[in-house]
Amino acid sequence: MNKNNTITRNQYFFVIQSAMIGIGVISLAAGVTKKAQQSGWIAIIIAGIYPILCVILSYEIYKNLNLNYSWNLFKRVL
């Protein structure tokens, strides 16, 4: 934690990911196991990895995005 009682981006990322994984494991496992039986663990792993990849890709796109270029490209539409 920082001196001014705020959390870092990494801490925020891990809190969100922990919540997503925790909720997913608790709620998704029962439903998937009823339908897929023994192969249910594969779907749960894929469902856990997909949101993590989406967050990482979104962050990388935002970090590498040149906002001036985007503004020039989309200002006619906006």
Residue pairs with C-beta under 8 A, 6 or more apart in sequence:
1 7
1 11
2 8
7 15
13 55
16 55
17 51
17 52
17 55
20 48
20 51
20 52
21 48
24 44
24 47
24 48
25 44
25 48
28 43
28 44
28 47
29 40
29 44
32 40
32 43
32 44
33 40
36 42
36 43
